Amino acid sequence: MAIISEFSPPILTIRVLGGFDFNVASEFGKAFEEHGDLPEQYVIDMMDVESLDSSGLGLMLLLRNFVGVDKPLVQLRNISPKVRKVLLIAHFDRIFDVK
């Protein structure tokens, strides 16, 4: 379980490895907070996400609130079918740009 972030202006990409859950909460928060409001777009790369629970969903909402709920600046990319199913059940496709 790890978080890797890369800021290539204007995009901040946050890559989640392993489980997207409470265990990565601190790292995930630091990944976007350390850049302040510099990024114009945020991408959560979920290529290596093996599992997603309610804590992971909450972390995505935390990022959305940080960015601003009226701005469609957060994209979810490279989602496995298993994780996509969780996102769709939670209706995250209505509040995030799911690729």
MMTF fields as JSON, N, C-alpha, C and O atoms, coordinates in Angstrom:
{
  "mmtfVersion": "1.0.0",
  "mmtfProducer": "UNKNOWN",
  "numBonds": 395,
  "numAtoms": 396,
  "numGroups": 99,
  "numChains": 1,
  "numModels": 1,
  "chainsPerModel": [1],
  "groupsPerChain": [99],
  "chainIdList": ["A"],
  "bondAtomList": [4, 2, 8, 6, 12, 10, 16, 14, 20, 18, 24, 22, 28, 26, 32, 30, 36, 34, 40, 38, 44, 42, 48, 46, 52, 50, 56, 54, 60, 58, 64, 62, 68, 66, 72, 70, 76, 74, 80, 78, 84, 82, 88, 86, 92, 90, 96, 94, 100, 98, 104, 102, 108, 106, 112, 110, 116, 114, 120, 118, 124, 122, 128, 126, 132, 130, 136, 134, 140, 138, 144, 142, 148, 146, 152, 150, 156, 154, 160, 158, 164, 162, 168, 166, 172, 170, 176, 174, 180, 178, 184, 182, 188, 186, 192, 190, 196, 194, 200, 198, 204, 202, 208, 206, 212, 210, 216, 214, 220, 218, 224, 222, 228, 226, 232, 230, 236, 234, 240, 238, 244, 242, 248, 246, 252, 250, 256, 254, 260, 258, 264, 262, 268, 266, 272, 270, 276, 274, 280, 278, 284, 282, 288, 286, 292, 290, 296, 294, 300, 298, 304, 302, 308, 306, 312, 310, 316, 314, 320, 318, 324, 322, 328, 326, 332, 330, 336, 334, 340, 338, 344, 342, 348, 346, 352, 350, 356, 354, 360, 358, 364, 362, 368, 366, 372, 370, 376, 374, 380, 378, 384, 382, 388, 386, 392, 390],
  "bondOrderList": [1, 1, 1, 1, 1, 1, 1, 1, 1, 1, 1, 1, 1, 1, 1, 1, 1, 1, 1, 1, 1, 1, 1, 1, 1, 1, 1, 1, 1, 1, 1, 1, 1, 1, 1, 1, 1, 1, 1, 1, 1, 1, 1, 1, 1, 1, 1, 1, 1, 1, 1, 1, 1, 1, 1, 1, 1, 1, 1, 1, 1, 1, 1, 1, 1, 1, 1, 1, 1, 1, 1, 1, 1, 1, 1, 1, 1, 1, 1, 1, 1, 1, 1, 1, 1, 1, 1, 1, 1, 1, 1, 1, 1, 1, 1, 1, 1, 1],
  "groupList": [{"groupName": "MET", "atomNameList": ["N", "CA", "C", "O"], "elementList": ["N", "C", "C", "O"], "formalChargeList": [0, 0, 0, 0], "bondAtomList": [1, 0, 2, 1, 3, 2], "bondOrderList": [1, 1, 2], "singleLetterCode": "M", "chemCompType": "L-PEPTIDE LINKING"}, {"groupName": "ALA", "atomNameList": ["N", "CA", "C", "O"], "elementList": ["N", "C", "C", "O"], "formalChargeList": [0, 0, 0, 0], "bondAtomList": [1, 0, 2, 1, 3, 2], "bondOrderList": [1, 1, 2], "singleLetterCode": "A", "chemCompType": "L-PEPTIDE LINKING"}, {"groupName": "ILE", "atomNameList": ["N", "CA", "C", "O"], "elementList": ["N", "C", "C", "O"], "formalChargeList": [0, 0, 0, 0], "bondAtomList": [1, 0, 2, 1, 3, 2], "bondOrderList": [1, 1, 2], "singleLetterCode": "I", "chemCompType": "L-PEPTIDE LINKING"}, {"groupName": "SER", "atomNameList": ["N", "CA", "C", "O"], "elementList": ["N", "C", "C", "O"], "formalChargeList": [0, 0, 0, 0], "bondAtomList": [1, 0, 2, 1, 3, 2], "bondOrderList": [1, 1, 2], "singleLetterCode": "S", "chemCompType": "L-PEPTIDE LINKING"}, {"groupName": "GLU", "atomNameList": ["N", "CA", "C", "O"], "elementList": ["N", "C", "C", "O"], "formalChargeList": [0, 0, 0, 0], "bondAtomList": [1, 0, 2, 1, 3, 2], "bondOrderList": [1, 1, 2], "singleLetterCode": "E", "chemCompType": "L-PEPTIDE LINKING"}, {"groupName": "PHE", "atomNameList": ["N", "CA", "C", "O"], "elementList": ["N", "C", "C", "O"], "formalChargeList": [0, 0, 0, 0], "bondAtomList": [1, 0, 2, 1, 3, 2], "bondOrderList": [1, 1, 2], "singleLetterCode": "F", "chemCompType": "L-PEPTIDE LINKING"}, {"groupName": "PRO", "atomNameList": ["N", "CA", "C", "O"], "elementList": ["N", "C", "C", "O"], "formalChargeList": [0, 0, 0, 0], "bondAtomList": [1, 0, 2, 1, 3, 2], "bondOrderList": [1, 1, 2], "singleLetterCode": "P", "chemCompType": "L-PEPTIDE LINKING"}, {"groupName": "LEU", "atomNameList": ["N", "CA", "C", "O"], "elementList": ["N", "C", "C", "O"], "formalChargeList": [0, 0, 0, 0], "bondAtomList": [1, 0, 2, 1, 3, 2], "bondOrderList": [1, 1, 2], "singleLetterCode": "L", "chemCompType": "L-PEPTIDE LINKING"}, {"groupName": "THR", "atomNameList": ["N", "CA", "C", "O"], "elementList": ["N", "C", "C", "O"], "formalChargeList": [0, 0, 0, 0], "bondAtomList": [1, 0, 2, 1, 3, 2], "bondOrderList": [1, 1, 2], "singleLetterCode": "T", "chemCompType": "L-PEPTIDE LINKING"}, {"groupName": "ARG", "atomNameList": ["N", "CA", "C", "O"], "elementList": ["N", "C", "C", "O"], "formalChargeList": [0, 0, 0, 0], "bondAtomList": [1, 0, 2, 1, 3, 2], "bondOrderList": [1, 1, 2], "singleLetterCode": "R", "chemCompType": "L-PEPTIDE LINKING"}, {"groupName": "VAL", "atomNameList": ["N", "CA", "C", "O"], "elementList": ["N", "C", "C", "O"], "formalChargeList": [0, 0, 0, 0], "bondAtomList": [1, 0, 2, 1, 3, 2], "bondOrderList": [1, 1, 2], "singleLetterCode": "V", "chemCompType": "L-PEPTIDE LINKING"}, {"groupName": "GLY", "atomNameList": ["N", "CA", "C", "O"], "elementList": ["N", "C", "C", "O"], "formalChargeList": [0, 0, 0, 0], "bondAtomList": [1, 0, 2, 1, 3, 2], "bondOrderList": [1, 1, 2], "singleLetterCode": "G", "chemCompType": "PEPTIDE LINKING"}, {"groupName": "ASP", "atomNameList": ["N", "CA", "C", "O"], "elementList": ["N", "C", "C", "O"], "formalChargeList": [0, 0, 0, 0], "bondAtomList": [1, 0, 2, 1, 3, 2], "bondOrderList": [1, 1, 2], "singleLetterCode": "D", "chemCompType": "L-PEPTIDE LINKING"}, {"groupName": "ASN", "atomNameList": ["N", "CA", "C", "O"], "elementList": ["N", "C", "C", "O"], "formalChargeList": [0, 0, 0, 0], "bondAtomList": [1, 0, 2, 1, 3, 2], "bondOrderList": [1, 1, 2], "singleLetterCode": "N", "chemCompType": "L-PEPTIDE LINKING"}, {"groupName": "LYS", "atomNameList": ["N", "CA", "C", "O"], "elementList": ["N", "C", "C", "O"], "formalChargeList": [0, 0, 0, 0], "bondAtomList": [1, 0, 2, 1, 3, 2], "bondOrderList": [1, 1, 2], "singleLetterCode": "K", "chemCompType": "L-PEPTIDE LINKING"}, {"groupName": "HIS", "atomNameList": ["N", "CA", "C", "O"], "elementList": ["N", "C", "C", "O"], "formalChargeList": [0, 0, 0, 0], "bondAtomList": [1, 0, 2, 1, 3, 2], "bondOrderList": [1, 1, 2], "singleLetterCode": "H", "chemCompType": "L-PEPTIDE LINKING"}, {"groupName": "GLN", "atomNameList": ["N", "CA", "C", "O"], "elementList": ["N", "C", "C", "O"], "formalChargeList": [0, 0, 0, 0], "bondAtomList": [1, 0, 2, 1, 3, 2], "bondOrderList": [1, 1, 2], "singleLetterCode": "Q", "chemCompType": "L-PEPTIDE LINKING"}, {"groupName": "TYR", "atomNameList": ["N", "CA", "C", "O"], "elementList": ["N", "C", "C", "O"], "formalChargeList": [0, 0, 0, 0], "bondAtomList": [1, 0, 2, 1, 3, 2], "bondOrderList": [1, 1, 2], "singleLetterCode": "Y", "chemCompType": "L-PEPTIDE LINKING"}],
  "groupTypeList": [0, 1, 2, 2, 3, 4, 5, 3, 6, 6, 2, 7, 8, 2, 9, 10, 7, 11, 11, 5, 12, 5, 13, 10, 1, 3, 4, 5, 11, 14, 1, 5, 4, 4, 15, 11, 12, 7, 6, 4, 16, 17, 10, 2, 12, 0, 0, 12, 10, 4, 3, 7, 12, 3, 3, 11, 7, 11, 7, 0, 7, 7, 7, 9, 13, 5, 10, 11, 10, 12, 14, 6, 7, 10, 16, 7, 9, 13, 2, 3, 6, 14, 10, 9, 14, 10, 7, 7, 2, 1, 15, 5, 12, 9, 2, 5, 12, 10, 14],
  "groupIdList": [1, 2, 3, 4, 5, 6, 7, 8, 9, 10, 11, 12, 13, 14, 15, 16, 17, 18, 19, 20, 21, 22, 23, 24, 25, 26, 27, 28, 29, 30, 31, 32, 33, 34, 35, 36, 37, 38, 39, 40, 41, 42, 43, 44, 45, 46, 47, 48, 49, 50, 51, 52, 53, 54, 55, 56, 57, 58, 59, 60, 61, 62, 63, 64, 65, 66, 67, 68, 69, 70, 71, 72, 73, 74, 75, 76, 77, 78, 79, 80, 81, 82, 83, 84, 85, 86, 87, 88, 89, 90, 91, 92, 93, 94, 95, 96, 97, 98, 99],
  "secStructList": [7, 3, 3, 3, 3, 3, 3, 3, 6, 6, 3, 3, 3, 3, 3, 3, 3, 3, 3, 3, 1, 4, 4, 4, 2, 2, 2, 2, 2, 2, 2, 2, 2, 6, 6, 6, 6, 7, 7, 1, 3, 3, 3, 3, 3, 3, 3, 3, 3, 3, 3, 3, 7, 2, 2, 2, 2, 2, 2, 2, 2, 2, 2, 2, 2, 2, 2, 7, 6, 6, 7, 7, 7, 3, 3, 3, 3, 1, 7, 7, 2, 2, 2, 2, 2, 2, 2, 2, 2, 6, 6, 4, 4, 4, 6, 1, 3, 3, 7],
  "xCoordList": [0.838, 0.0, 0.877, 1.67, 0.721, 1.535, 0.844, -0.062, 1.314, 0.839, 2.045, 3.058, 1.935, 2.978, 2.323, 1.315, 2.897, 2.327, 3.358, 4.562, 2.845, 3.693, 2.984, 1.87, 3.63, 3.072, 3.787, 4.948, 3.091, 3.581, 2.607, 1.593, 2.93, 1.969, 1.274, 1.924, -0.02, -0.897, -1.581, -2.556, -1.093, -1.79, -1.04, 0.166, -1.773, -1.243, -1.836, -3.053, -0.975, -1.416, -1.053, 0.093, -2.05, -1.857, -2.132, -3.24, -1.116, -1.239, -1.339, -0.501, -2.367, -2.61, -2.19, -2.604, -1.36, -0.873, -1.443, -1.306, -2.07, -2.617, -4.027, -4.864, -4.287, -5.613, -5.813, -4.955, -6.958, -7.315, -8.238, -9.454, -7.63, -8.36, -7.738, -6.901, -8.137, -7.678, -6.158, -5.577, -5.516, -4.065, -3.281, -2.116, -3.89, -3.195, -3.712, -3.34, -4.557, -5.202, -4.198, -4.324, -3.228, -2.255, -1.441, -1.275, -0.939, -0.142, -0.968, -0.483, -2.213, -3.075, -3.331, -3.251, -3.637, -3.877, -2.659, -2.781, -1.507, -0.268, -0.004, 0.517, -0.363, -0.095, -0.747, -0.156, -1.945, -2.581, -2.455, -2.454, -2.348, -2.257, -0.922, -0.867, 0.147, 1.464, 1.602, 2.518, 0.708, 0.758, -0.196, -0.243, -0.947, -1.881, -2.858, -3.388, -3.086, -4.042, -3.35, -3.949, -2.089, -1.347, -1.885, -2.0, -2.22, -2.732, -4.066, -4.917, -4.217, -5.49, -6.352, -7.559, -5.723, -6.439, -5.791, -4.577, -6.621, -6.153, -6.572, -7.709, -5.637, -5.924, -5.592, -4.49, -6.544, -6.274, -6.116, -7.077, -4.881, -4.572, -4.786, -4.082, -5.762, -6.169, -5.729, -6.293, -4.726, -4.264, -3.865, -4.122, -3.244, -2.737, -3.566, -3.095, -4.806, -5.69, -6.271, -6.939, -6.007, -6.499, -7.845, -8.658, -8.07, -9.342, -9.672, -8.786, -10.963, -11.47, -12.577, -13.532, -12.448, -13.503, -14.05, -13.699, -14.91, -15.554, -14.547, -14.787, -13.441, -12.413, -11.799, -11.559, -11.548, -11.024, -12.006, -11.613, -13.287, -14.312, -14.304, -14.416, -14.172, -14.12, -12.911, -13.005, -11.781, -10.582, -10.774, -10.292, -11.469, -11.751, -12.658, -12.479, -13.632, -14.512, -13.745, -14.026, -12.78, -11.933, -11.175, -11.098, -10.622, -9.941, -10.922, -10.606, -12.082, -13.094, -13.463, -13.609, -13.616, -13.932, -12.766, -12.975, -11.552, -10.36, -10.284, -9.972, -10.571, -10.523, -11.677, -11.513, -12.828, -14.042, -15.091, -14.862, -16.233, -17.263, -17.876, -18.5, -17.71, -18.305, -17.357, -17.689, -16.176, -15.188, -14.937, -14.542, -15.159, -14.933, -13.462, -13.103, -12.617, -11.185, -10.563, -9.353, -11.344, -10.793, -11.22, -12.408, -10.218, -10.48, -10.012, -8.988, -10.766, -10.379, -10.04, -10.866, -8.808, -8.355, -7.853, -7.501, -7.83, -7.258, -7.903, -7.22, -9.201, -9.965, -10.255, -10.727, -9.969, -10.261, -11.779, -12.488, -12.281, -13.725, -14.245, -15.343, -13.475, -13.881, -14.042, -15.031, -13.078, -13.128, -14.196, -14.897, -14.322, -15.355, -16.747, -17.597, -16.972, -18.276, -18.588, -19.711, -17.588, -17.776, -18.091, -18.994, -17.349, -17.571, -18.966, -19.611, -19.431, -20.757, -21.853, -22.851, -21.681, -22.67, -22.782, -23.872, -21.642, -21.62, -21.964, -21.954, -22.267, -22.617, -21.504, -21.773, -20.264, -19.131, -18.952, -18.261, -19.566, -19.512, -20.305, -20.157, -21.14, -21.929, -21.159, -21.493, -20.152, -19.437, -17.973, -17.296, -17.48, -16.103, -16.111, -17.05, -15.055, -14.858, -14.18, -12.979, -14.961, -14.456, -14.059, -14.888, -12.773, -12.245, -11.985, -11.538],
  "yCoordList": [-1.181, 0.0, 1.236, 1.459, 2.022, 3.218, 4.229, 3.908, 5.453, 6.547, 7.153, 7.441, 7.344, 8.009, 9.206, 9.063, 10.383, 11.561, 12.19, 12.159, 12.756, 13.42, 14.683, 14.625, 15.815, 17.081, 17.528, 17.936, 17.447, 17.913, 19.005, 18.727, 20.256, 21.341, 21.283, 21.1, 21.437, 21.806, 20.616, 20.809, 19.388, 18.183, 17.515, 17.278, 17.218, 16.409, 15.016, 14.841, 14.028, 12.639, 11.931, 11.961, 11.296, 10.525, 9.065, 8.702, 8.247, 6.821, 6.036, 6.169, 5.223, 4.408, 2.977, 2.396, 2.419, 1.051, 0.161, 0.478, -0.93, -1.858, -1.478, -1.171, -1.499, -1.185, 0.308, 1.01, 0.792, 2.199, 2.24, 2.097, 2.439, 2.336, 3.246, 4.089, 3.081, 3.922, 3.917, 4.91, 2.826, 2.719, 3.71, 3.98, 4.254, 5.227, 6.65, 7.56, 6.845, 8.146, 9.28, 10.32, 9.096, 10.151, 10.489, 11.66, 9.463, 9.664, 10.321, 11.2, 9.884, 10.422, 11.909, 12.718, 12.259, 13.659, 14.532, 15.623, 14.059, 14.813, 14.997, 16.03, 13.996, 14.038, 15.237, 15.826, 15.617, 16.767, 18.048, 19.136, 17.951, 19.157, 19.876, 21.101, 19.138, 19.763, 20.669, 21.489, 20.531, 21.369, 22.555, 23.38, 22.645, 23.757, 23.818, 22.8, 25.031, 25.191, 25.353, 25.869, 24.913, 25.034, 24.169, 24.66, 22.899, 22.08, 22.609, 23.079, 22.52, 22.879, 21.649, 21.755, 20.481, 19.228, 18.16, 18.156, 17.258, 16.165, 14.853, 14.699, 13.903, 12.58, 11.553, 11.553, 10.686, 9.547, 8.344, 7.869, 7.865, 6.715, 5.454, 5.213, 4.658, 3.492, 2.18, 1.124, 2.248, 1.063, -0.069, -1.238, 0.27, -0.741, -0.89, -1.456, -0.382, -0.523, -1.933, -2.342, -2.665, -4.034, -4.101, -4.986, -3.143, -3.114, -1.68, -0.837, -1.416, -0.091, -0.263, -1.005, 0.432, 0.351, 1.744, 2.7, 1.86, 3.133, 4.212, 5.393, 3.832, 4.818, 5.401, 6.606, 4.567, 5.039, 5.974, 6.993, 5.615, 6.497, 7.836, 8.891, 7.787, 9.012, 9.869, 11.096, 9.24, 9.99, 10.706, 11.824, 10.067, 10.725, 11.932, 12.969, 11.792, 12.922, 14.043, 15.221, 13.678, 14.674, 15.497, 16.721, 14.83, 15.539, 16.439, 17.589, 15.927, 16.724, 17.969, 19.047, 17.832, 18.99, 19.971, 21.184, 19.457, 20.291, 21.123, 22.313, 20.489, 21.15, 22.129, 23.21, 21.752, 22.549, 21.73, 21.243, 21.585, 20.695, 21.211, 20.446, 22.49, 23.041, 22.981, 23.463, 22.387, 22.321, 20.863, 20.059, 20.519, 19.131, 18.881, 18.638, 18.942, 18.868, 17.536, 17.367, 16.59, 15.318, 14.207, 13.973, 13.529, 12.398, 11.118, 11.099, 10.055, 8.72, 7.931, 7.807, 7.392, 6.711, 5.305, 4.963, 4.499, 3.15, 2.286, 1.709, 2.215, 1.53, 0.091, -0.163, -0.841, -2.247, -2.46, -1.667, -3.511, -3.794, -3.943, -3.481, -4.574, -4.787, -3.454, -3.243, -2.576, -1.266, -0.386, 0.351, -0.46, 0.325, -0.017, 0.862, -1.291, -1.72, -1.014, -0.558, -0.928, -0.233, 1.242, 1.798, 1.876, 3.285, 3.528, 4.517, 2.647, 2.802, 2.593, 3.313, 1.622, 1.385, 2.613, 2.964, 3.263, 4.456, 5.73, 6.824, 5.594, 6.708, 7.741, 8.925, 7.301, 8.213, 8.671, 9.656, 7.965, 8.4, 9.682, 10.347, 10.03, 11.269, 12.473, 13.615, 12.234, 13.36, 13.443, 14.419, 12.432, 12.434, 12.135, 11.541, 12.555, 12.216, 10.838, 10.725, 9.807, 8.424, 8.027, 8.013, 7.704, 7.32, 5.832, 5.315],
  "zCoordList": [0.0, 0.0, 0.0, 0.915, -1.03, -1.151, -2.058, -2.826, -1.93, -2.757, -3.452, -2.815, -4.749, -5.514, -6.188, -6.879, -5.985, -6.634, -7.567, -7.315, -8.644, -9.626, -10.084, -10.604, -9.891, -10.331, -11.589, -11.55, -12.69, -13.969, -14.406, -15.045, -14.052, -14.242, -15.597, -16.626, -15.594, -14.485, -13.808, -13.082, -14.029, -13.558, -12.409, -12.488, -11.345, -10.248, -10.388, -10.323, -10.578, -10.668, -9.377, -8.93, -8.79, -7.562, -7.904, -8.299, -7.747, -8.066, -6.771, -5.879, -6.684, -5.495, -5.805, -6.809, -4.926, -5.107, -4.008, -2.826, -4.372, -3.382, -2.976, -3.825, -1.685, -1.171, -1.015, -0.478, -1.492, -1.324, -0.118, -0.241, 1.062, 2.312, 3.369, 3.047, 4.615, 5.724, 5.863, 6.3, 5.5, 5.655, 4.802, 5.094, 3.761, 2.912, 3.123, 2.382, 4.118, 4.329, 4.502, 3.856, 5.346, 5.614, 4.367, 4.022, 3.699, 2.479, 1.371, 0.658, 1.24, 0.194, 0.439, -0.484, 1.681, 2.022, 1.755, 1.198, 2.145, 1.908, 0.419, 0.0, -0.377, -1.816, -2.48, -3.385, -2.061, -2.698, -1.883, -2.458, -0.57, 0.248, 0.07, 0.171, -0.192, -0.297, -1.521, -1.581, -2.489, -3.686, -3.601, -4.513, -2.525, -2.375, -3.533, -3.976, -4.014, -5.11, -6.462, -7.406, -6.561, -7.821, -8.954, -10.077, -8.707, -9.822, -10.355, -9.599, -11.65, -12.276, -12.499, -12.714, -12.445, -12.631, -11.76, -11.556, -11.253, -10.408, -11.043, -11.49, -11.078, -11.619, -10.541, -9.992, -10.243, -9.373, -10.294, -10.898, -10.385, -11.232, -10.403, -9.422, -10.81, -10.035, -10.68, -10.394, -11.545, -12.267, -11.322, -11.611, -10.203, -9.279, -8.011, -7.024, -8.03, -6.871, -6.876, -7.826, -5.804, -5.685, -4.982, -5.248, -4.072, -3.344, -2.986, -2.846, -2.84, -2.513, -1.495, -1.724, -0.355, 0.65, 0.926, 0.235, 1.934, 2.235, 2.627, 2.379, 3.226, 3.559, 2.286, 2.21, 1.304, 0.024, -0.672, -1.239, -0.623, -1.19, -0.466, -1.092, 0.848, 1.646, 1.309, 1.297, 1.036, 0.663, -0.674, -0.859, -1.59, -2.868, -2.659, -3.298, -1.764, -1.468, -0.777, -0.998, 0.055, 0.72, -0.325, -0.217, -1.325, -2.406, -3.153, -3.457, -3.441, -4.154, -3.366, -3.943, -2.057, -1.224, -1.175, -1.14, -1.171, -1.167, -2.45, -2.41, -3.575, -4.879, -5.031, -5.596, -4.531, -4.684, -5.406, -6.513, -4.778, -5.319, -6.61, -7.345, -6.895, -8.106, -9.305, -10.388, -9.107, -10.18, -10.571, -9.727, -11.826, -12.276, -12.599, -13.751, -11.572, -11.796, -11.421, -11.572, -10.941, -10.483, -11.441, -11.659, -12.007, -12.889, -12.222, -11.539, -12.423, -11.976, -13.232, -14.137, -13.287, -14.498, -14.215, -13.086, -15.271, -15.229, -14.146, -13.299, -14.192, -13.153, -13.569, -14.677, -12.672, -12.947, -12.896, -12.277, -13.532, -13.487, -12.05, -11.739, -11.192, -9.805, -9.061, -8.36, -9.22, -8.558, -9.206, -8.513, -10.527, -11.226, -10.702, -10.561, -10.415, -9.889, -8.569, -8.352, -7.69, -6.407, -6.654, -6.028, -7.565, -7.866, -8.426, -8.076, -9.28, -9.865, -8.833, -8.836, -7.958, -6.897, -5.997, -5.544, -5.744, -4.896, -5.676, -5.11, -6.975, -7.858, -7.981, -8.179, -7.866, -7.998, -9.45, -9.712, -10.376, -11.771, -11.974, -12.999, -11.014, -11.11, -10.558, -10.875, -9.752, -9.129, -9.529, -9.206, -10.227, -10.715, -12.206, -12.736, -12.862, -14.276, -14.288, -14.044, -14.573, -14.537, -15.945, -16.855, -16.121, -17.439, -17.486, -18.51]
}
